[in-house]
Amino acid sequence: MLEVMFLVNRRGKICRVPFTFFNLSL
């Protein structure tokens, strides 16, 4: 999951999509 967040961080546009998944994981 952390790897995906980093990849999306570069775009910043899809940063919200992975963010929701991270919240659920927590």
Jmol script that loads the backbone (N, CA, C; Angstrom):
load data "model"
ATOM      1  N   MET A   1       0.860  -1.205   0.000  1.00  0.00           N
ATOM      2  CA  MET A   1       0.000   0.000   0.000  1.00  0.00           C
ATOM      3  C   MET A   1       0.896   1.256   0.000  1.00  0.00           C
ATOM      4  N   LEU A   2       1.964   1.209   0.760  1.00  0.00           N
ATOM      5  CA  LEU A   2       2.862   2.386   0.829  1.00  0.00           C
ATOM      6  C   LEU A   2       3.448   2.673  -0.544  1.00  0.00           C
ATOM      7  N   GLU A   3       3.785   1.615  -1.257  1.00  0.00           N
ATOM      8  CA  GLU A   3       4.369   1.800  -2.593  1.00  0.00           C
ATOM      9  C   GLU A   3       3.383   2.507  -3.517  1.00  0.00           C
ATOM     10  N   VAL A   4       2.121   2.108  -3.434  1.00  0.00           N
ATOM     11  CA  VAL A   4       1.099   2.729  -4.303  1.00  0.00           C
ATOM     12  C   VAL A   4       0.969   4.213  -3.963  1.00  0.00           C
ATOM     13  N   MET A   5       0.976   4.521  -2.675  1.00  0.00           N
ATOM     14  CA  MET A   5       0.833   5.920  -2.253  1.00  0.00           C
ATOM     15  C   MET A   5       1.950   6.777  -2.850  1.00  0.00           C
ATOM     16  N   PHE A   6       3.168   6.227  -2.848  1.00  0.00           N
ATOM     17  CA  PHE A   6       4.304   6.983  -3.389  1.00  0.00           C
ATOM     18  C   PHE A   6       4.127   7.239  -4.889  1.00  0.00           C
ATOM     19  N   LEU A   7       3.709   6.193  -5.603  1.00  0.00           N
ATOM     20  CA  LEU A   7       3.522   6.322  -7.057  1.00  0.00           C
ATOM     21  C   LEU A   7       2.458   7.368  -7.358  1.00  0.00           C
ATOM     22  N   VAL A   8       1.409   7.351  -6.586  1.00  0.00           N
ATOM     23  CA  VAL A   8       0.324   8.307  -6.815  1.00  0.00           C
ATOM     24  C   VAL A   8       0.766   9.701  -6.378  1.00  0.00           C
ATOM     25  N   ASN A   9       1.617   9.755  -5.363  1.00  0.00           N
ATOM     26  CA  ASN A   9       2.093  11.051  -4.865  1.00  0.00           C
ATOM     27  C   ASN A   9       2.698  11.872  -6.007  1.00  0.00           C
ATOM     28  N   ARG A  10       3.372  11.204  -6.904  1.00  0.00           N
ATOM     29  CA  ARG A  10       4.010  11.907  -8.035  1.00  0.00           C
ATOM     30  C   ARG A  10       2.940  12.621  -8.861  1.00  0.00           C
ATOM     31  N   ARG A  11       1.830  11.949  -9.094  1.00  0.00           N
ATOM     32  CA  ARG A  11       0.760  12.581  -9.904  1.00  0.00           C
ATOM     33  C   ARG A  11      -0.012  13.561  -9.019  1.00  0.00           C
ATOM     34  N   GLY A  12      -0.337  13.126  -7.810  1.00  0.00           N
ATOM     35  CA  GLY A  12      -1.042  14.043  -6.907  1.00  0.00           C
ATOM     36  C   GLY A  12      -2.541  14.063  -7.231  1.00  0.00           C
ATOM     37  N   LYS A  13      -2.891  13.715  -8.452  1.00  0.00           N
ATOM     38  CA  LYS A  13      -4.324  13.725  -8.822  1.00  0.00           C
ATOM     39  C   LYS A  13      -5.025  12.500  -8.234  1.00  0.00           C
ATOM     40  N   ILE A  14      -4.356  11.339  -8.329  1.00  0.00           N
ATOM     41  CA  ILE A  14      -4.986  10.110  -7.808  1.00  0.00           C
ATOM     42  C   ILE A  14      -4.609   9.912  -6.331  1.00  0.00           C
ATOM     43  N   CYS A  15      -4.069  10.965  -5.739  1.00  0.00           N
ATOM     44  CA  CYS A  15      -3.627  10.861  -4.340  1.00  0.00           C
ATOM     45  C   CYS A  15      -4.848  10.578  -3.445  1.00  0.00           C
ATOM     46  N   ARG A  16      -6.012  11.017  -3.860  1.00  0.00           N
ATOM     47  CA  ARG A  16      -7.224  10.824  -3.050  1.00  0.00           C
ATOM     48  C   ARG A  16      -7.687   9.366  -3.117  1.00  0.00           C
ATOM     49  N   VAL A  17      -7.552   8.729  -4.255  1.00  0.00           N
ATOM     50  CA  VAL A  17      -8.010   7.330  -4.401  1.00  0.00           C
ATOM     51  C   VAL A  17      -7.287   6.411  -3.410  1.00  0.00           C
ATOM     52  N   PRO A  18      -5.945   6.414  -3.406  1.00  0.00           N
ATOM     53  CA  PRO A  18      -5.188   5.553  -2.500  1.00  0.00           C
ATOM     54  C   PRO A  18      -5.360   5.992  -1.042  1.00  0.00           C
ATOM     55  N   PHE A  19      -5.574   7.272  -0.843  1.00  0.00           N
ATOM     56  CA  PHE A  19      -5.735   7.798   0.517  1.00  0.00           C
ATOM     57  C   PHE A  19      -6.901   7.109   1.229  1.00  0.00           C
ATOM     58  N   THR A  20      -8.000   6.928   0.529  1.00  0.00           N
ATOM     59  CA  THR A  20      -9.168   6.275   1.134  1.00  0.00           C
ATOM     60  C   THR A  20      -8.820   4.841   1.537  1.00  0.00           C
ATOM     61  N   PHE A  21      -8.094   4.160   0.684  1.00  0.00           N
ATOM     62  CA  PHE A  21      -7.712   2.769   0.990  1.00  0.00           C
ATOM     63  C   PHE A  21      -6.828   2.722   2.229  1.00  0.00           C
ATOM     64  N   PHE A  22      -5.930   3.687   2.332  1.00  0.00           N
ATOM     65  CA  PHE A  22      -5.019   3.738   3.480  1.00  0.00           C
ATOM     66  C   PHE A  22      -5.823   3.913   4.772  1.00  0.00           C
ATOM     67  N   ASN A  23      -6.829   4.766   4.728  1.00  0.00           N
ATOM     68  CA  ASN A  23      -7.685   4.997   5.909  1.00  0.00           C
ATOM     69  C   ASN A  23      -8.370   3.696   6.328  1.00  0.00           C
ATOM     70  N   LEU A  24      -8.871   2.959   5.363  1.00  0.00           N
ATOM     71  CA  LEU A  24      -9.558   1.697   5.673  1.00  0.00           C
ATOM     72  C   LEU A  24      -8.576   0.710   6.290  1.00  0.00           C
ATOM     73  N   SER A  25      -7.359   0.728   5.758  1.00  0.00           N
ATOM     74  CA  SER A  25      -6.337  -0.198   6.272  1.00  0.00           C
ATOM     75  C   SER A  25      -6.047   0.102   7.755  1.00  0.00           C
ATOM     76  N   LEU A  26      -6.000   1.380   8.079  1.00  0.00           N
ATOM     77  CA  LEU A  26      -5.691   1.780   9.465  1.00  0.00           C
ATOM     78  C   LEU A  26      -6.798   1.281  10.375  1.00  0.00           C
TER      79      LEU A  26
END
end "model"
wireframe off; spacefill off
backbone 0.3
color backbone group
